[in-house]
Amino acid sequence: MTSQRPDLADELLRRSAADQHARGVRAHGNVAPDLKTMRTVDADNIIALKRIIAEIGWPGRTLVGRRAANAAWLLVQHADPEYQQHALPLLRDAVAQGEAEPWHLAYLTDRCLFYQGEPQLYGTQYVKDEQGLRLAPVADPGNLDTRRAEVGLGPHAEHDAQMRQQY
């Protein structure tokens, strides 16, 4: 699918690449993140994302294409908690209109709940502390995999193994 706004698509993809590079993501394997660069890139990206959203609303698939819509989600995942909360209903509407992926909403929902001190719903958020890597609290853990399946996420055990391998 071609996008209606290739200029915004290109910008979102470029910003997403900078985000991942600062976080140490490389084609040949991950390296240590550069925390100073991460803060700078995140600050710049959120200013741009706020501008884009103020201009067009949530940058969905039709407007910017699937890859750039994924990039917009990634940028909001790395925004400050206050802006994530602002973006949540916009992303919820985009998902309802078929313009964003349900799993995008799951991740952002969990992140917002986590920052509010509430149990997450989809098991996407982890805490790394002196005890090591651990899953942040989850509401109704017995139905976690059912909720994950409803938004297109695989079983939590697979996600957990991947997280432990990565971190």
C-alpha positions in Angstrom: 0.0 0.0 0.0 1.4 3.4 -0.9 0.9 6.2 1.5 -1.0 9.4 0.9 1.7 11.4 2.8 5.1 10.0 1.7 6.8 13.0 3.3 5.5 12.1 6.7 6.1 8.4 6.1 9.8 9.1 5.3 10.1 11.3 8.4 8.6 8.7 10.7 10.8 6.0 9.3 13.9 8.1 9.6 13.0 9.0 13.2 12.3 5.4 14.1 15.7 4.3 12.7 17.4 7.0 14.8 15.4 5.8 17.9 16.5 2.2 17.3 20.1 3.1 16.6 20.4 5.1 19.8 19.0 2.1 21.6 21.8 -0.1 20.2 19.7 -2.0 17.7 21.9 -3.0 14.7 21.4 -5.4 11.8 24.3 -7.5 13.0 23.2 -7.7 16.6 22.6 -5.3 19.4 25.2 -3.1 21.1 25.0 -1.1 24.3 22.5 1.8 24.0 23.8 5.3 24.1 21.7 6.9 26.9 22.7 10.5 26.1 21.8 10.1 22.5 18.6 8.2 23.4 17.4 11.2 25.5 18.2 13.6 22.7 16.6 11.5 20.0 13.5 10.9 22.1 13.1 14.6 22.9 13.4 15.5 19.2 11.1 12.7 18.1 8.3 13.6 20.5 8.4 17.2 19.3 8.0 16.0 15.8 5.3 13.4 16.7 3.3 16.1 18.5 3.5 18.3 15.4 2.5 15.5 13.1 -0.5 14.4 15.4 -1.6 18.1 15.8 -1.6 18.4 12.0 -3.2 15.1 10.9 -4.2 13.1 13.9 -2.8 9.6 14.5 -0.6 8.7 11.5 -2.4 5.6 10.3 -1.8 3.1 7.6 -3.8 4.9 4.9 -2.0 8.2 5.4 1.6 7.0 5.9 1.6 3.2 5.2 2.1 0.2 7.5 5.8 0.6 8.2 5.5 4.3 9.1 2.4 3.7 11.2 4.5 1.1 13.1 7.2 3.8 13.4 4.7 6.2 14.9 3.8 3.6 17.5 7.4 3.1 18.4 8.0 6.8 18.8 5.0 7.1 21.2 6.3 4.1 23.2 9.4 6.1 23.9 7.6 9.4 24.7 7.1 10.7 28.2 4.2 9.1 30.2 2.0 12.2 30.0 2.1 12.2 26.2 1.6 8.5 26.0 -1.6 9.0 28.0 -2.6 11.8 25.5 -1.9 9.5 22.5 -3.8 6.5 23.9 -7.3 7.5 22.8 -6.0 8.6 19.4 -4.4 5.2 18.9 -7.5 3.5 20.2 -9.6 5.3 17.6 -7.0 4.4 14.9 -7.2 0.7 15.8 -11.0 0.9 15.7 -10.8 2.4 12.2 -8.4 -0.3 11.0 -5.6 2.3 10.8 -3.3 0.8 13.4 -2.5 -2.6 14.8 -4.4 -3.9 17.9 -1.0 -5.0 19.4 0.2 -1.4 19.2 -2.7 -0.5 21.4 -1.9 -3.4 23.8 1.7 -2.2 24.3 0.7 1.4 24.8 -2.2 0.5 27.1 0.2 -1.6 29.2 2.8 1.2 29.3 0.2 3.7 30.4 -1.1 1.4 33.1 2.5 0.6 34.3 3.3 4.4 34.7 0.0 4.9 36.6 1.1 2.1 39.0 -1.7 -0.2 37.8 -1.5 -3.8 36.7 -1.0 -4.2 33.0 -3.4 -6.2 30.8 -1.2 -7.8 28.1 2.1 -8.6 29.8 4.3 -6.4 27.6 6.1 -4.4 30.3 9.0 -5.6 32.4 11.1 -4.2 35.2 14.8 -4.6 35.5 16.2 -4.1 39.0 18.5 -5.8 41.5 16.4 -8.9 41.3 16.9 -9.1 37.6 14.3 -8.9 34.8 10.8 -9.5 35.9 7.3 -9.1 34.5 5.5 -6.0 35.8 2.3 -6.9 37.6 -0.5 -8.2 35.4 -4.3 -8.1 36.1 -6.1 -11.4 35.9 -3.0 -13.4 34.9 -5.1 -16.5 34.3 -6.6 -14.9 31.2 -3.4 -13.2 30.0 -2.8 -15.4 26.9 -6.5 -15.0 25.9 -6.2 -11.2 26.0 -2.9 -11.4 24.1 -4.4 -13.6 21.4 -7.3 -11.1 21.0 -4.8 -8.4 19.9 -2.6 -10.6 17.8 0.2 -11.3 20.4 1.6 -14.8 20.9 1.6 -16.7 24.2 3.2 -14.8 27.0 5.7 -17.7 27.7 7.2 -17.1 24.2 7.4 -13.3 24.8 8.9 -13.9 28.2 11.6 -16.2 26.8 12.4 -13.6 24.1 12.6 -10.8 26.7 15.0 -12.8 28.9 17.2 -13.7 26.0 17.3 -10.1 24.8 17.9 -8.5 28.2 
